[in-house]
Amino acid sequence: MFRFGEKFKVKEELSSSRMGITYVSKKGEGIQPFPVADSVVAAIPQLAISADGLGFVNAVPDPDGVIRRVPLFIRYGGTLYPSLALTTYMRSSQNEAVIIKSDSQGLVSIKAGEAFIPVDKQGFASLRFRGPSRTYPYFSAADVLDGRISQDIFNRKIVFVGSSAEGLRDIHTTPFDRRFSGVDVHATMAGALLDHDFISVPTWNTGVQGVGALVAALLALTVVLRFSTWATGLTFFCFLLIIPASSTIFLERYQVFISPVPTMVVFFISFTLLALVRFRSEELLVLNRERQLAAARDCAIVGWASLAETRDTETGNHIFRTQKYIQAMAQHLVHHKALEYRIQPKEVDLLFKSSPLHDVGKIGVPDSILLKPGPLTPVEFEEMKKHTLYGAEALAKAESASGITDDTSFLKTAREIALTHHEKWDGTGYPNGLEGKNIPLSGRLMALADVYDALISDRVYKKAMTHEAAAEIIRNGRGTHFDPEIVAVFETLEDEFLAINLEHADHKS
């Protein structure tokens, strides 16, 4: 067994490998070196002299610790020494001729007797495993020595004698088994030599992988940009199955290994990047459509509210001020201690955008009632009450026509406000006489905002009150006209209400 990379090297003379080795180089560059050993643990001289042939037992794993290939020769002291499996095959075939072919890039192939062995540039041959450990027949040495095994079993067979004890560090990991003994490795290589059954990596492998990577990139581009989401996903998984399956078919049928990894990696990376670009583009389109819809919604709200204002020019900035009152109270309720009053941040904007439509139903009220400068008669007041129903009905039709029926629809919130902003906490309001928390929170908020703004604003039939007087009326309406919790919110925000009123006061010539 050869040793590599030892600090203290023990030099030991070995006898010749007894093989006739011929080097063939296409361009005269000479052969690239096989693995070079620093020292050797050799058989005792008496056994070495009497042995019909010598071979090393090294099994060199890949960087991940898995054995997939073995060196056929190791260079030591300027001489090439064959592996145990190769020596065994050469002695059994009674042919000592070895031809080693190389080019400027390294080794190309090794011809041992009648076996043409494909190798990589460093002189390693890929193992073609027949299965897990003990695929070949195993017999206990003790049973053989005791005569419990018939000698006929070994007639005309190649027999490897070895030990697989844990302490000998001769247990390896292979693609088929995590406990594969060293003697199994040699038997597998010898079986491949006898059957002329090898795994080869063709010289055109790099070209095929390059073409595969290009095709993978083009396929990913076509699939991601042209196909639907379902078709894209299906193609992705099919491709990831087909490529390794194709590699397996080539390996099983033609003993040619073409790694599927480069093609799969290129496809996966290309697909992922293109999919991210596509999804981001679609996301931006959706966001743009949402912005356009939001803008259209805001325009519709302003249009409807402006239409209502044309019927009642005395309201001035009433709509804008009530919007700001609603917004202030809603923002306060985001952090309200009571869960039933707490609202989500996104609902603040919903209430702000919906509140201008609270009086849209006044479009249906006759001018003789809507613009009357004095008190309304009972009959006229009953007609005025219907503006809540007119507004709710119009918004319900708009909601139905839009197809938007979820709870986050601004039309739903606007309809609630239009219908219920004249309901009272004690059930004496209109149009349905709702009581307490049966009144939607949006309606309770607008009830207070609407009354407060009406009190502090000039109308043809009354003069504006001071903030203090209006606030006192609001407080007196706690538990009768208004929700007590909403009045408490108003008291907290009184200064803000006053600031809004002063900033957006009506200015009449």
C-alpha positions, 0 to 999 in steps of 0.5 A, spaced: 500 500 500 502 506 498 502 512 502 501 520 500 503 526 503 507 523 509 512 528 513 517 522 514 517 518 508 520 511 509 523 509 502 523 502 501 525 498 494 520 494 490 521 489 485 519 491 478 512 490 476 513 485 471 509 488 466 511 491 459 508 498 459 508 502 452 507 509 452 504 512 446 503 520 445 499 523 439 504 529 439 510 527 443 509 531 449 510 525 453 505 522 459 502 526 464 504 523 471 500 518 475 499 519 482 506 519 485 507 516 492 511 518 497 512 511 501 510 504 501 508 499 506 510 493 502 509 485 503 515 482 506 521 480 501 519 472 502 512 473 500 514 478 494 519 474 491 514 468 491 508 472 489 506 471 482 505 478 481 504 485 486 499 490 486 497 496 490 491 496 494 489 503 495 482 506 494 482 513 493 476 517 495 473 523 491 473 530 495 466 528 498 469 521 501 465 517 496 469 512 492 467 512 484 474 511 481 480 508 482 487 509 480 490 503 475 497 505 476 501 509 482 508 512 480 513 510 486 521 511 485 520 513 477 516 506 476 509 505 475 506 499 479 499 497 477 493 496 482 491 489 485 485 488 480 489 490 474 495 485 476 490 480 477 487 480 471 493 481 467 496 474 470 489 471 469 489 473 462 497 471 461 498 477 458 503 482 460 502 488 455 500 494 457 499 500 452 498 507 455 496 513 450 496 520 452 496 527 449 497 534 451 492 534 456 494 528 459 492 520 459 487 518 454 486 510 455 490 504 457 490 498 454 491 492 458 491 485 454 485 485 451 481 490 455 481 497 453 480 501 459 477 508 459 481 513 464 481 520 466 487 525 465 490 523 471 489 515 470 483 513 474 478 508 471 471 509 473 468 503 477 462 500 475 458 497 481 454 491 480 451 493 487 452 494 494 457 490 498 457 483 498 454 483 491 460 478 489 460 471 493 463 472 500 466 466 504 469 466 511 476 464 511 475 460 517 470 455 513 474 454 508 480 452 512 476 448 516 473 444 510 466 446 510 466 450 503 467 445 497 473 446 493 469 446 487 466 453 488 473 456 487 474 452 481 476 456 475 475 463 479 479 469 481 479 469 489 480 475 493 482 474 500 482 480 505 479 482 511 474 487 513 475 489 520 473 496 522 480 497 525 484 496 518 480 502 516 478 498 509 471 500 509 469 505 504 463 509 502 460 508 495 454 510 491 451 504 493 453 502 500 456 506 506 460 500 508 463 497 502 470 493 504 476 494 500 476 487 497 469 489 494 473 495 491 478 490 487 473 485 486 469 490 482 474 493 478 477 486 476 470 484 474 469 490 470 476 488 466 474 481 465 467 483 462 470 489 458 465 493 462 467 500 463 464 507 464 467 512 460 467 519 459 468 521 452 472 527 449 466 530 447 463 530 453 465 538 454 462 539 448 455 536 449 455 539 456 456 546 453 450 545 448 446 542 453 447 548 457 445 553 451 439 549 450 437 549 457 438 556 457 434 557 451 428 553 453 428 556 460 427 563 456 422 560 452 418 557 457 418 562 462 416 568 457 411 564 453 408 559 457 402 559 462 404 558 470 402 551 470 405 549 464 412 553 466 412 549 472 410 542 469 416 543 464 421 545 469 419 539 473 419 534 467 426 537 465 429 536 471 427 529 471 429 528 463 436 530 464 438 525 469 434 520 466 437 521 460 444 521 463 442 514 466 440 511 460 446 513 456 450 510 462 446 503 463 446 502 455 452 505 452 457 505 459 458 512 457 457 517 463 455 524 461 454 529 467 447 532 468 449 537 473 452 543 468 445 542 464 441 542 470 445 547 474 444 552 468 437 551 467 435 551 474 439 558 475 436 561 468 429 558 470 430 562 477 432 568 474 427 569 469 422 567 473 424 572 478 424 577 472 417 575 470 414 575 476 417 581 478 414 584 472 407 581 473 407 584 480 409 591 477 403 590 472 399 588 478 401 594 482 400 599 476 393 596 475 391 597 482 394 604 482 390 606 476 384 602 480 385 606 486 386 613 482 379 611 478 376 610 485 378 616 488 376 620 482 369 617 482 368 618 490 370 626 488 365 626 483 360 623 487 361 627 493 362 634 488 355 632 485 352 632 492 355 638 493 352 642 487 345 640 491 347 643 497 352 649 496 352 651 503 356 645 506 362 648 504 368 644 506 364 640 510 366 633 506 373 635 507 373 636 514 369 630 516 374 626 512 379 629 517 375 628 523 374 621 521 381 620 519 384 622 526 379 618 530 380 612 526 388 613 527 387 613 534 383 607 534 388 603 531 391 603 538 385 602 542 385 598 548 378 594 547 379 589 541 372 591 538 374 598 537 381 597 535 381 597 527 387 595 522 391 601 519 389 599 512 382 601 515 384 608 516 385 609 509 378 606 507 374 610 512 378 616 510 376 615 502 369 612 503 367 618 508 365 623 503 360 619 500 356 619 507 351 625 504 351 622 496 343 620 497 341 628 498 341 628 490 335 624 491 332 630 495 327 635 492 331 642 492 325 645 496 326 641 502 334 640 501 335 648 500 329 650 505 332 656 509 327 655 515 325 649 519 322 643 516 315 640 517 314 633 519 313 631 512 319 634 509 323 631 515 321 624 513 323 626 506 329 628 508 331 622 512 330 618 506 337 621 503 340 615 507 336 610 503 337 613 497 345 613 498 345 606 501 341 604 495 346 607 490 352 605 493 349 598 493 348 598 486 355 600 484 358 595 489 354 589 485 356 592 479 363 592 481 363 585 483 367 587 489 363 584 495 369 583 500 369 587 507 375 591 504 371 594 499 370 602 499 363 601 496 361 597 502 364 602 507 361 608 504 354 604 504 354 603 511 356 610 513 351 613 508 345 608 511 347 609 518 350 616 520 344 618 522 343 612 527 343 614 535 346 610 540 339 609 544 336 607 538 332 613 536 335 615 530 334 613 523 332 610 518 332 603 521 332 605 529 339 601 530 341 601 537 348 601 540 353 596 537 348 594 532 350 600 528 357 599 524 363 603 527 364 607 521 357 609 522 358 611 529 364 615 527 361 619 522 355 620 526 359 624 531 364 627 525 357 630 522 354 633 528 360 636 530 361 639 523 354 641 523 354 645 529 361 649 528 359 651 521 354 657 518 348 654 515 342 659 512 338 657 518 343 658 523 349 661 526 356 657 527 357 655 534 364 655 538 368 649 539 366 649 546 359 649 545 359 644 540 364 640 544 359 640 550 353 638 546 357 632 544 359 630 551 351 631 553 350 626 547 354 621 550 350 614 551 344 617 547 346 620 541 353 617 541 357 611 542 360 613 549 367 610 547 367 614 541 365 621 545 372 619 549 376 619 543 373 625 541 375 628 548 382 626 547 382 629 540 378 635 541 384 640 540 386 636 533 378 637 531 379 645 533 385 645 529 382 642 523 376 646 523 380 652 523 385 650 518 379 648 513 374 653 515 369 656 510 371 663 507 365 666 504 365 673 501 
